[in-house]
């Protein structure tokens, strides 16, 4: 029977309480009264199954002494053992009979027999036991109660042991079968569900040794110990109650890889400190560091370089105040492992192929079964088997009908009797009439004449028969024919019966299923059933693989304190320049190993890629406040570099080789040697404020690495405090492969813009570097890696130094790249920390001997260089920037007319002093159209060459200006006389991003030079401003004219004609003003005077592309008692208004914002003109000579003019 009945076996004397099931027995009644019936084993397959009550009790543990409140508990499920008995074994149906039979003939069935042994001891750990090879499991117990001398019966117990076990030891191995889940709200650790799962999984590496295993009605007793490198388990239980449970898991502390052991121990302890004495299970958790110091000085070169500490020590060796990790999703809980099988694609493909074959063959066989006869008649109709013979026999049987022949005979006899003639009467007794004899009467002693065989002629009577009689007589069946028909009928009737039975058997034997077809020897059906068997086997294997893949066990967790916060492990990290101390959470990772099986690959938790990914993600998120963002990923490479990785440096060389998640560890600004070179440089040590620590798998474990590190750069903080910030660095892959030979060992995760353009005084005034740094060189500090030589050619300095200037010129354009490269000079300034013994670090920025080239109006020679030196330290503050041998030429192309040359410009600032600009040997040259001023040039050069003619330096908050101002002696060349010349040249060095400019002026608006040419006289001034774009501003004004006066005592008069032109150019914007003034006056005896004044003015603005003019005529008459004046003003007339209106007549020459396009002509001042202030007011002639001196100061006028500029 599939499920045998369960009987209760009870013996109160010694508390025998068992469930009993009998399999493969037959009952035998008792022979004598009062004797129990017996069961007899029918074969060697007979089995008796003993079921035991719960053998284990799970109890919640105490965590604090004195906390003796009630705890929850749960009973285990029943356990059972199976005993095999040989055939013909008799078992009396009593407690003594069953136990005696098992003791005498029973053999404990081992775990090889399915479901033969299932013991739940400890709670929710289903297990069996097995004996060593060549041995068997034996059950020892007393069939009868054991009593003492006082008559007290002992507890009945069944002890399991190996047959050859030494005394005092069971000699068995515990085979864990499955782990049941915990119940909600019941804290059973140890053994928790995770612990039990670990024990089940660990059987692949060895089984626990059983020293004692006993079963009883009160519970089981167990002493077992599992000793593996990754898992140790010790369990002691007495009568179902745990006395001591220890589970120890070996592993490492991620990410540094220190070996450690995590233990949970529960021991029954008598505690009398509470309100009642309690012997409860007291639990403790303990994490012990078995490898406190780990060295990282030797190993894969790339990994060694990626971690700047050669040794890491865990300062605390053990931790006991720990929270118990559960199997849940909360922080600090066990994260589980489920093994991944080999991809079952091949099995699935086989299953699919076999299923397709079986389906095709099954359809064929199903159709064949459907085509077979479904009723006996269909079998006959289809002519199967004996059907044709039966049909033939039935046809033959129908041919022979003896009953019909007999009936026919009798009917004919009645008809013959009616046709028989009657005899005539005679005197003598009539004799029997003669009749024709029938075939049946032939041979019966009569003849045809009617005489009998005795020859009695007296009785002869010869009747006369009709032809009808004879015809009917001929159709009469004879008795012989009837007899023969009867014989044939019986023969064929028997044959039909036999054939009908054969047909019925054949119909019953027709197969109705695949199994019947196969049993009949059908090859297709046999193949189909074989396919179904293979399909079932594959499905079972796939189900087993899926079930095994669903099994989980504990893998890792983040140790937490009992208060619920992550344990902070105190670490000492030994760097090349000293120790670094900090505390951080760590992950405890079990060191789990499994050998490969048919369906599962070998597994090792410390080298599995999926496990590494999970650990990295958990590590990165441990302590959300310190977790590195997703972008904080950096190099984590092992092994040789890829092909071409060691090629000359390029921007791509800084790309990380691999990326892993990292956790950010804050630091208090600790100086750390990140390079660890034997030849330490100042750029090797950085002020580190955070480490993003990751780990990579290496050598059957993990190796820590720095994904990135946050540093604060003292050089930037000192030179550019406004731009100072913490930056994230990562090791460049070139450094990982070649070490300290890498030109740029550190890469900036986020690029940093270094900009001196608005603090040019901090970079020497004359040069204002600006670049985007993406790496840190050991010798140069912050660098744009694009400025390093490339294998394919020279770098694009114009792009790299976009916005940077030298004397206002684009820095990238004036660096002589070819010469710099040829001299092996750096293409970026060196900005490095300055380490001084016993002093706080300083900073030094240097760019020595940088060759320059011509660009635009800036002209250089082979000796033109830039030297920059900045040193800021507690002992010294000095900034020196020197540009040597430069010239400014106008125009930059074509024939120059002005060249201004400096042997050197030196910007210097020292401790607490104002900045200074020294100009060495300035030189002015007039060429081309200005050669006529060579005499002026010579006189200027004499003044510039004087030893005591140093520049005047004016310093403001936004820059400094160094200038020379000289009074030039009068210059006479033939009829040309130039006097009252004030020459000024100035170099302005702004600190706020504006370019350096050079100004040259001859005289000023408020003090013009005087020019005489023969009888004509005039004056003017010239002011030039040069910059990187060439001529930034040119303003020139020239006035000329003549006046003649006569006096005849009675009458006097004068006539004058004056003119002037002012030219102003600001970049491409040009303004031109011009005027002509004609007039005269006559006085007679001082009583009458008449004066006439005509003024014509023109103004052109290139930005508006407009030319307008104005004419004013003033007539004054003075009589003795009468005076009057008449003023005629044309108003402003637009003479040219662009190409579309060359002769425009607009009365409004310009919008309001452009109505003061430049200074008025000399001798004219703005008045209230007719047309919105544009018409000049004519001054009396007496004021003409003093007109220029009466105008506003030049600077005031320029400010006024700038207010109206567009």
Steps between C-alpha positions, in 0.01 A plus 500: 500500500617850415451649846510241776286549805663661804461319829586628845750298698491596866654358816440727800755326723802650324319760290514320170291712264546415135309502179537178301438430132534154340587465135515160322352279772212249508294440812493162679237426762603382840517124555411510865259702702652811658786521253524813281477462127821519301620652177731312269735673255405400150842582356827673572328826406294495816541815709398626842497878544527639854377857546627692800336797669676842461866459588601867521376814668590844363536769765551873475828607647590747771739776404547663842560336831212554738249543217305193607160580354320229311625399159322337209556138405392261225499121467652332201318272260495122562797289390504150359734204445449211261606142578546237234408139592577181309228285349292279729588705809212478747402802700263468793259789514600627843748758625735227617450296182569788264804622692634147538460427129680821409776430747553146374458534125451868420759694304483881499441616146752767405448828314564324170144372524259779419326649804625217716642727770390850588604649831426860597770562751580789549178691437417552132813320386393180328783249500602139476809316619729269313775266603848500353558304182476127555298549816134526590279687743391308808214583736564407864209483743345271760195304377384465863481772766810543712421536867705573803515297814229728634278415205537833327502468121746701299414711197499302179751639251622394160865565435637513145862413430727353240543127535873531554490824699743522791355517848368840597452615142222450254749503214240641259491784252211745504348546155292822491207465263317833512457813707157622599418867529473682830167601642411866518581655833708207622870576538671161496857592411703299527395309299317753290366424155816648352714279721305190402528589132874535540521156659297343220716663234824410678438125457673530162822561693451247777253373759471562871626226729237358738624396842160429646152454356211371711125513445229479766147605578634805687726617220828420336856536621768607256869579511629602157785709368577636153852626442568676168717803419196706409247353743519350847199368682474335840169387642418336832139405575359289785142369487404756239641803686811672368784530748755673277490609139792662319508609139818659365539626146838582351545780253660833429427863577426684176657700340842459667482120514605434862412147611234483769256263666143575595357288780163469667491289816209412724562316829255395765594692810350495844402857581371571850517878469142541382172471681521128446787269433522423130724264308457665164711519188722809513613616154803700400631617163873535448707623206868409531766639268741215435722702262536846656779623270492464125778606268445655158864564415536210258268369234374609164685822422188685383313408817791595722513843335126547524508482878739747667532302825739210529341367818158513664447398863174444683568644842220315678528122494152396613150644517232361727226763530343402169151482367385165368473504120169365384399374162322815390548813295589738781855636533719258687309190394636202318510537125435161348671288241332279245724299273454532129493176302654451164268649241257210437465598138636168379261311725213716386601449140509124553164516671356703215639260240376192683161659558468575129595143410258358757223726380547394138521133588214529748272651237580213266436239768183670615368489146595136473311424820201691370510303176480161680156330528296642780233220497510131400285574199757758383762231535289268279430778255867585474595132470754502783647175637262199486213705361537368143509136619195565718314651214589201281394256773174686549439485125567126500276449801221674316531240218406207727153512663394146614197632684377662183557187299303295755215743495505496122495118504200487725310750297565307179396176668168655589452609142601158366257333732226711361592408142523123563229301302235296695454107423168341340287266713542116441353162626798425670650720750662783335861496486722800574516716190822530322661843480818636370781468746669801631879524500490431875316170436745362253677204653238444779379155362229617257517524126337723252222249420355514844601153592662466821817319527313195618350477153142508598326557169163495658542834652634667195326829418632724236359854533536767244681827608475831342782687348453770768561237756824403338610860460433574864666180604810608317530811716468323829829517713627164589588399848861458398512850368353626822755299697787632291372856537481448871859386506617801294292736710648378823851526360460856378306605810790390713744682270293822517489486879874454516563784258256728682693438822825571319361822354381609843842431647662685215267800558577498870870482423494808279722765680318806624802697641864572424603263775291216351645575160851482641417181690386350173846563361419808293831674430348850466314468829813371668693800367223737613506369854879526504471863389248568774740352751782721380271803506397424856862459606599833342202675659594357837860618457387849402266510798782394730728765353232766543433390857870497583540846349226627730684383811677781678752540775659797679779672312588837658373773731600836642580454870285725715516581867223404735385862477440454128784702345776355281808392689781749448822306450806701604771477235861601472612546142875525452590745222847585373501825699332376818193329641142600431232410752127483443199283583262350251232231474605174336319204350541148635508265201489124545773304328285236330638235263314234302637246258353471154219253445329375189262792493670764714838663438759531769437797726716711729341805654820704506569468129148495358431799275132527591582495870762770443240720333256454787767574757608814318144628482436429870833650600433816301164550669611415854443815698312716252661818628842378386398306194673605183261612227451287195744716308771430757640206311858465397773268388510150640712306257713190539755347270695628202376807319316461174689534176604857444428606857860605553513717191603865548257695704166611366176616651356152470787363706331627812185296441453236775548140395204373704245642738375374834276649764681668785422634845606849602704519820547856635841603631607816683734628230781248546819529290545170317771397258281373218789396273733314741803559282852440622577844360233702674403832344293782642212409268476150649345607831148637505266629764232228495156571639320184388582158359261312274595145590411208278622144466591274213536124498853379509678182609193318635389802693462874486750781466404853602541780253427869485232571246569867560609739772391850585785742553537867559779656299707740715643656187157604376390592850801731537516650152130510415302473824183606319528195277615256766285195555538133567555297188467129434806320367551151368805307395572524130529165329848591374615530861342165586714332236828692507499650847686818583630523143157623393507869414149552637431238768180659630190588302232746604158337503343839431716746311615813682528842338812685618446867414738785582343744254319690775783471750791562266709653780519149651655362183744781432273762346640469151370147448158371602486122453163337455457132429281203582699255708412132469808346656769552761864459407760411757721787381253752357199455728169587336530462124281477196608161371444627148804725546722196516669383179280276290625214282313637198631855524510812712214597731250771418608767747255757365214278614664390823578855609186664366449823694855505641713802413856620490518882487138474391583276203358145482744289696453195281591703193820660633662185641767376262384141500770360276784663694349407835468139394850496357641626829288247691341776700157464662202638313316577822610675815617292794265558795618278783500501879811632668605280789712667765639326805310601808275739311152480353507418131521781249453516127729564209402584143773509238516525124865569415647590164183454297580596137252739338409575140355795314129549483322800351669827602718310751836427347762272654855386444676172565584634846139585592399298807265496794631429850246457777578429864245514781580386851255530788612345825521592867859611439473682172252670270634587159355537154721572201396494137740603224434538130814573301566647156158590368373767265162645411477593131233706325353402275564126564515434126642699215739789546511600865491865600550453877703241694519495877770263635575384855807310601302361791186549703538381859206470737607449858334485837667406826401458863249767596599736218296644222554344159754663273552499125843564362535597134847444363628699203183612329548613146272693261551489124315698235504348157323524171275804482637624834867510401482876505478462877841335521640808673222469755581131533865574572419752767253256658755223501755726668253557779409128525866402520565719804590287798270683741196493276325207662125461461244637735293214649145555612329210683126461547277217613440393142850533353810710461631744243866567430558815293769733365423872450753736336506860380654476154712792377376696203555336166575712194541365150517776239177700513348239735508583872354270764512612861327460835509117462414283801573130422344227709515121469339265749452125555180411683484159668145428617428234760135445410517321168544796271796477261831674551512819294770743386417869460697768309405868487648819366356793695149500638171666436558736787859569395540461123824540317557804280575463133620780272546468127624818342229766557246250621458376854299245693515221753366163598560169675532127420391218736543128415400191699644163394380158610495135394265583213733772377389861501223532756461876483644782293402859569665788315412866466667764282417870481637754254433854377617856441394850614592849363429821687557872391466819694485848341426680825170626364399156399617152572400153388590138489429202282546136606457154354522195729442123456527180697460120473452244778529125423390236750527122439382238747548165335298517179292798612627829353385852569626809312424862589604799291429874495583815310463851643528822300449847632611850544422825675538875442504779760482869412602754766377266762148605421396252241596135472379234268595130519406204288559131601419194287544153652466177301508165690500139374467174700527139377418189707607166344283295730190690384648544153368857500646840410335820606596870501390837629564866400468805724538865400520772766491872420562751779461880469598737779415872463541763758152466636393187322617139492346198338592158372347265252564122507405281209518124572437236236446234757650151461468357153562133423724499200543122483278239659633171371504352151121512472481875568831662406350852492270473792356818651396380838505775761578248775857382454503227761298344777516657839761252620736610220465879512835554659716298263825659610656813643409828332754669277755715672358835591144371501299387796161333511221753520128491459491442127207535274472132424523317833835634606696426186557856378817649649502838661755746354731644755646849475842511332667599821441158639642305207859473625391369841233262372703182541615584852145576601375153412451232759775268603554215253407230747184687593410537138564129431275405790237736367540359152480140622168572665351554158678216327279221367 
